[in-house]
Amino acid sequence: MEYILKTENITKTYSGKNVVDAVNMTIRKGDIYGFIGENGAGKTTLMRMVVGLAKASKGSIELFESNNLDKGRQRTGCVIENPALYPNMTAKQNLEAFRLLMGIEDPKVVDETLKLVGLSDTGKKKVKNFSLGMKQRLSIAIAVLNKPEFLILDEPINGLDPTGIIEVRDLILKLNKENNMTVMVSSHILGELSKVATKYGIIRKGSLVEEFMAEELEEKCKQHIEVEVDDVDKAKAILENNLNIKEFEVNDNTIAIFTDLQRIGEINVTLCKNDVVVSKVSFAGKDLETYFIETMGGAR
């Protein structure tokens, strides 16, 4: 599959310290890539290197399967850190100013972009009077004014209220699905990130700890029943023959059951009635935040 971004051992060194350390990352066309990491992990620095706001100390970057970064960056939009907006101008005036700065000839793109981000009805309202969510959507509007194929968003929902979070989340999905933009988005609000991301990358102290698809995360975090027994073989036979339960995995003396979660009591009783000693039975599974915390804590 075509990739949009590929880094090879990309490294950024400040004062002798690698703040981004030999990162190998791949973002495919069509992905919404959720980039996860604690403050200071290197997320923003890596994004800045991709768009040309910082120079890599080592390694290489490819955009759109090419090392011609100038050309690739022309097809890339970004909102990194706090973008400059003109507070005493309207949303439309802001976009018109950026259209001229970017050399975009067609003036119709301004109204089209305002509609795209849901700011068509702001009229003469000045940006200084916008909510934080409206300002964030205006920042994204500036980033997509030239209709990029790749959009990089650094913490776009940070500090937003629930309504603002939903608006930005829906906009990201719209840009990805309806406008065919590949999106790289970092966020600390992992529950929200899990509602949009198709792929994840976890970075810790400058190193990319893990990359995985959303489907893989679902498998890693899948809700299930854990039963700890004294006789695994006998318990397996009872699950299959007495309870008609087929989807389970065995790890030592623990059985993880992925279906029939509502039957946890029946499973426990049936095993005990058939002389299987159950030392523990409980629900298990993780969400993205739990998985992230465990991964970060266990990384070396």
C-alpha positions as CSV (number, residue, x, y, z in Angstrom):
1,M,0.0,0.0,0.0
2,E,1.2,3.5,-0.8
3,Y,2.7,5.3,2.1
4,I,2.6,9.0,2.8
5,L,5.3,9.3,5.5
6,K,8.3,7.1,6.1
7,T,11.1,7.9,8.5
8,E,14.3,5.9,8.8
9,N,16.4,6.3,12.0
10,I,15.2,9.9,12.2
11,T,17.1,11.6,15.1
12,K,17.1,15.1,16.6
13,T,19.8,16.0,19.1
14,Y,19.8,19.0,21.4
15,S,22.7,19.7,23.7
16,G,24.0,16.2,23.3
17,K,20.7,14.6,24.1
18,N,18.6,12.7,21.5
19,V,15.1,14.1,22.0
20,V,14.0,12.0,19.0
21,D,16.0,8.8,18.8
22,A,16.3,6.7,15.6
23,V,12.6,6.6,14.9
24,N,11.3,4.4,12.1
25,M,7.7,5.3,11.3
26,T,5.4,4.5,8.5
27,I,2.0,6.2,7.8
28,R,0.0,4.8,4.9
29,K,-2.3,6.6,2.6
30,G,-5.7,6.9,4.2
31,D,-4.5,6.4,7.8
32,I,-5.6,8.5,10.8
33,Y,-2.3,7.9,12.7
34,G,-2.7,8.5,16.4
35,F,0.6,9.6,17.9
36,I,0.8,9.0,21.6
37,G,3.4,10.1,24.1
38,E,3.9,12.0,27.3
39,N,5.0,15.6,27.4
40,G,8.6,15.8,26.3
41,A,8.5,12.4,24.6
42,G,9.4,13.9,21.2
43,K,6.1,14.1,19.4
44,T,6.2,17.8,18.5
45,T,9.9,17.7,17.6
46,L,9.3,14.8,15.2
47,M,6.3,16.6,13.6
48,R,8.4,19.8,13.2
49,M,11.1,17.8,11.4
50,V,8.5,16.3,9.0
51,V,7.1,19.7,8.0
52,G,10.5,21.4,7.8
53,L,10.3,23.5,11.0
54,A,13.3,21.7,12.4
55,K,16.2,19.9,10.8
56,A,17.0,16.3,11.6
57,S,20.4,15.6,13.1
58,K,20.5,12.1,11.5
59,G,18.3,9.8,9.5
60,S,16.0,10.4,6.6
61,I,12.4,11.4,5.8
62,E,10.3,10.4,2.8
63,L,7.0,12.0,1.9
64,F,4.7,10.5,-0.7
65,E,7.3,7.8,-1.4
66,S,9.9,10.5,-2.4
67,N,12.9,12.1,-0.7
68,N,12.0,15.4,-2.5
69,L,10.7,17.0,0.7
70,D,10.1,20.4,-0.7
71,K,7.6,18.9,-3.1
72,G,6.1,16.6,-0.5
73,R,5.6,19.5,2.0
74,Q,3.6,21.4,-0.6
75,R,1.1,18.6,-0.3
76,T,1.1,18.7,3.5
77,G,-0.8,21.0,5.9
78,C,-0.1,21.3,9.6
79,V,-1.2,22.8,12.9
80,I,1.7,22.5,15.3
81,E,1.8,24.3,18.7
82,N,-0.1,27.6,18.6
83,P,-0.7,28.9,15.1
84,A,-0.9,32.7,14.6
85,L,-4.3,34.0,14.0
86,Y,-5.3,37.6,13.4
87,P,-7.5,38.3,16.5
88,N,-9.1,41.5,15.2
89,M,-10.2,40.0,11.9
90,T,-13.1,37.7,11.1
91,A,-12.6,34.0,10.1
92,K,-13.2,34.9,6.5
93,Q,-10.6,37.8,6.6
94,N,-8.1,35.4,8.2
95,L,-8.5,32.9,5.5
96,E,-8.4,35.5,2.8
97,A,-5.1,36.8,4.3
98,F,-3.6,33.3,4.3
99,R,-4.9,32.6,0.8
100,L,-2.9,35.6,-0.5
101,L,0.2,34.6,1.6
102,M,0.0,31.1,0.2
103,G,-0.4,32.3,-3.4
104,I,-3.7,30.5,-3.9
105,E,-5.4,32.2,-6.9
106,D,-9.0,31.0,-6.6
107,P,-10.9,33.2,-4.0
108,K,-13.7,30.7,-3.8
109,V,-11.5,28.4,-1.7
110,V,-12.1,30.7,1.3
111,D,-15.9,30.1,1.5
112,E,-15.5,26.5,0.6
113,T,-13.0,26.0,3.5
114,L,-15.2,27.9,5.9
115,K,-18.1,25.6,5.1
116,L,-15.8,22.6,5.4
117,V,-14.8,23.4,9.0
118,G,-18.3,24.6,10.0
119,L,-17.5,28.3,10.3
120,S,-19.6,29.7,7.5
121,D,-22.0,31.4,9.9
122,T,-19.5,33.4,12.0
123,G,-20.1,36.5,9.9
124,K,-18.5,39.6,11.3
125,K,-17.5,38.0,14.6
126,K,-13.9,38.7,15.3
127,V,-11.6,35.8,16.1
128,K,-10.7,37.2,19.5
129,N,-14.3,36.5,20.5
130,F,-14.2,32.9,19.2
131,S,-14.3,29.9,21.6
132,L,-11.2,27.8,21.8
133,G,-12.9,25.2,19.7
134,M,-13.7,27.7,17.0
135,K,-10.2,28.9,17.0
136,Q,-8.9,25.4,16.6
137,R,-11.2,24.8,13.6
138,L,-10.0,28.0,12.1
139,S,-6.4,26.9,12.5
140,I,-7.3,23.6,10.8
141,A,-9.0,25.6,8.0
142,I,-5.8,27.5,7.4
143,A,-3.9,24.2,7.3
144,V,-6.3,22.7,4.6
145,L,-6.7,25.9,2.6
146,N,-4.5,24.5,-0.2
147,K,-6.3,21.2,0.0
148,P,-3.3,19.1,1.2
149,E,-3.3,15.3,1.0
150,F,-1.5,14.9,4.3
151,L,-2.5,16.8,7.5
152,I,-0.5,16.9,10.7
153,L,-2.3,18.1,13.9
154,D,-0.4,18.5,17.2
155,E,-2.8,18.1,20.2
156,P,-5.8,19.6,18.3
157,I,-8.2,18.9,21.2
158,N,-6.0,20.0,24.1
159,G,-7.9,22.3,26.4
160,L,-11.3,22.1,24.5
161,D,-14.6,21.6,26.2
162,P,-16.7,18.5,25.3
163,T,-18.5,20.3,22.5
164,G,-15.2,21.5,21.0
165,I,-13.7,18.0,21.2
166,I,-16.6,16.5,19.3
167,E,-16.5,19.2,16.7
168,V,-12.8,18.7,16.0
169,R,-13.1,14.9,16.2
170,D,-15.9,15.0,13.6
171,L,-13.9,17.4,11.4
172,I,-10.9,15.0,11.4
173,L,-13.1,12.1,10.3
174,K,-14.7,14.3,7.6
175,L,-11.4,15.4,6.2
176,N,-10.2,11.8,6.2
177,K,-13.3,10.1,4.8
178,E,-14.8,12.8,2.5
179,N,-11.7,14.8,1.5
180,N,-9.3,11.8,1.3
181,M,-6.7,13.4,3.7
182,T,-4.3,11.2,5.5
183,V,-4.0,12.5,9.1
184,M,-1.4,12.3,11.7
185,V,-2.8,13.5,15.1
186,S,-1.2,13.6,18.5
187,S,-3.3,13.8,21.7
188,H,-3.3,13.1,25.4
189,I,-7.0,12.4,25.4
190,L,-6.7,8.8,24.5
191,G,-10.3,7.9,24.7
192,E,-11.1,10.4,22.0
193,L,-8.1,9.4,19.9
194,S,-9.4,5.8,19.9
195,K,-12.6,7.1,18.2
196,V,-10.8,8.2,15.1
197,A,-7.4,6.5,14.8
198,T,-6.8,3.6,12.4
199,K,-3.2,3.2,13.4
200,Y,-1.2,4.1,16.5
201,G,2.4,5.0,17.3
202,I,3.7,5.2,20.9
203,I,6.8,7.3,21.6
204,R,8.7,7.3,24.9
205,K,11.8,9.4,25.7
206,G,12.3,9.9,21.9
207,S,12.1,6.3,20.9
208,L,9.1,4.7,19.1
209,V,8.1,2.0,21.4
210,E,5.4,0.4,19.3
211,E,3.2,0.8,16.2
212,F,0.0,-1.1,15.7
213,M,-3.3,-1.0,13.7
214,A,-6.6,-0.2,15.5
215,E,-7.7,-3.8,14.9
216,E,-4.6,-5.1,16.7
217,L,-5.4,-2.8,19.6
218,E,-8.9,-4.2,19.8
219,E,-7.4,-7.7,20.0
220,K,-4.9,-6.6,22.7
221,C,-7.6,-4.9,24.8
222,K,-10.5,-7.3,24.0
223,Q,-12.9,-7.8,27.0
224,H,-13.0,-11.3,28.2
225,I,-13.5,-13.6,31.2
226,E,-10.4,-15.0,32.9
227,V,-10.7,-18.3,34.7
228,E,-7.9,-19.7,36.8
229,V,-8.3,-23.5,37.3
230,D,-6.4,-26.5,38.6
231,D,-7.1,-28.7,35.5
232,V,-6.9,-26.8,32.2
233,D,-7.6,-29.8,30.0
234,K,-10.7,-30.8,31.9
235,A,-11.9,-27.2,32.0
236,K,-11.4,-26.9,28.2
237,A,-13.5,-30.0,27.6
238,I,-16.3,-28.7,29.8
239,L,-16.4,-25.3,28.1
240,E,-16.6,-27.0,24.7
241,N,-18.9,-29.9,25.4
242,N,-21.1,-28.7,28.3
243,L,-21.3,-25.0,27.5
244,N,-20.7,-24.9,23.8
245,I,-18.0,-22.2,24.2
246,K,-15.3,-22.4,21.5
247,E,-13.5,-19.0,21.6
248,F,-10.9,-19.1,24.3
249,E,-7.2,-19.1,24.8
250,V,-5.1,-20.9,27.4
251,N,-2.0,-19.5,29.2
252,D,-0.6,-21.8,31.8
253,N,-3.5,-22.5,34.2
254,T,-5.6,-19.5,33.1
255,I,-8.3,-19.6,30.4
256,A,-9.4,-16.4,28.6
257,I,-12.9,-16.7,27.2
258,F,-13.8,-14.1,24.6
259,T,-17.5,-14.9,24.1
260,D,-20.6,-15.4,26.3
261,L,-19.4,-12.7,28.8
262,Q,-22.9,-12.6,30.3
263,R,-22.5,-16.3,31.3
264,I,-19.7,-15.7,33.8
265,G,-21.7,-17.1,36.7
266,E,-22.9,-20.2,34.7
267,I,-19.3,-20.9,33.6
268,N,-18.1,-20.8,37.2
269,V,-20.9,-23.0,38.5
270,T,-20.6,-25.6,35.7
271,L,-16.8,-25.9,36.2
272,C,-17.2,-26.4,39.9
273,K,-20.0,-28.9,39.5
274,N,-17.7,-31.0,37.3
275,D,-15.0,-31.1,39.9
276,V,-12.8,-28.3,38.4
277,V,-11.3,-26.1,41.1
278,V,-11.7,-22.5,40.2
279,S,-9.3,-20.3,42.1
280,K,-10.2,-17.1,40.3
281,V,-12.9,-15.9,37.8
282,S,-13.1,-12.3,36.7
283,F,-13.6,-9.9,33.8
284,A,-10.5,-8.6,32.1
285,G,-9.5,-6.3,29.3
286,K,-8.1,-2.9,28.8
287,D,-8.9,0.4,27.1
288,L,-6.4,2.5,25.2
289,E,-5.4,4.6,28.2
290,T,-4.6,1.4,30.3
291,Y,-2.7,-0.1,27.4
292,F,-0.7,3.1,26.9
293,I,0.1,3.4,30.6
294,E,1.3,-0.2,30.8
295,T,3.3,0.1,27.6
296,M,5.0,3.3,28.7
297,G,5.7,1.8,32.2
298,G,7.1,-1.4,30.7
299,A,9.2,0.2,28.0
300,R,12.9,0.2,28.3
